[in-house]
């Protein structure tokens, strides 16, 4: 599972890169299987585990190496 750490500067490069729309900006609601959920973080960009396929394309574009595999 990929996660974004507090090293994130909220540049949104990973949001734009994600082919699966699994990454959301801080404070954004997200939808899984037609159900909308509140933001997972109000402070940092976040990855929704149910939507992520661990392709790691986000890791390549992260300016601060804030995306790690957990």
For each residue, the residues with C-beta under 8 A, 3 or more apart:
1: 47 49 52 54 69 70
2: 47 52 54 56 58 59 67 68 69 70
3: 47 67 68 69 70
4: 8 14 23 44 45 46 47 66 67
5: 8 44 66 67 68
6: 43 44 66
7: 64 65 66
8: 4 5 44 45 64 66
9: 63 64 66
10: 25 26 44 45
11: 63
12: 15 16 25 45
13: 16 17 61 62 63
14: 4 17 18 23 45 58 61 62 67
15: 12 18 23 24 25 45
16: 12 13 61
17: 13 14 23 57 58 60 61
18: 14 15 21 22 23 57 58
19: 55 57
20: 51 52 53 55
21: 18 51
22: 18 47 48 51 52 53
23: 4 14 15 17 18 45 46 47 48 52 58
24: 15 28 30 39 40 45 46 48
25: 10 12 15 28 45
26: 10 39 41 42 43 44 45 46
27: 39 41 42
28: 24 25 39
29: 36 37 38 39
30: 24 36 37 39 40 48 51
31: 34 35 36 37
32: 35 37 48 50 51
33:
34: 31
35: 31 32
36: 29 30 31
37: 29 30 31 32 40
38: 29
39: 24 26 27 28 29 30 42 46
40: 24 30 37 46 48
41: 26 27 44 45 46
42: 26 27 39
43: 6 26
44: 4 5 6 8 10 26 41
45: 4 8 10 12 14 15 23 24 25 26 41
46: 4 23 24 26 39 40 41
47: 1 2 3 4 22 23 51 52 58 67
48: 22 23 24 30 32 40 51 52
49: 1 52
50: 32
51: 20 21 22 30 32 47 48
52: 1 2 20 22 23 47 48 49
53: 20 22
54: 1 2 69
55: 19 20
56: 2 59 60 69
57: 17 18 19 60 61
58: 2 14 17 18 23 47 61 62 67
59: 2 56 62 65 67
60: 17 56 57
61: 13 14 16 17 57 58
62: 13 14 58 59 65 66 67
63: 9 11 13
64: 7 8 9
65: 7 59 62 68
66: 4 5 6 7 8 9 62
67: 2 3 4 5 14 47 58 59 62
68: 2 3 5 65
69: 1 2 3 54 56
70: 1 2 3
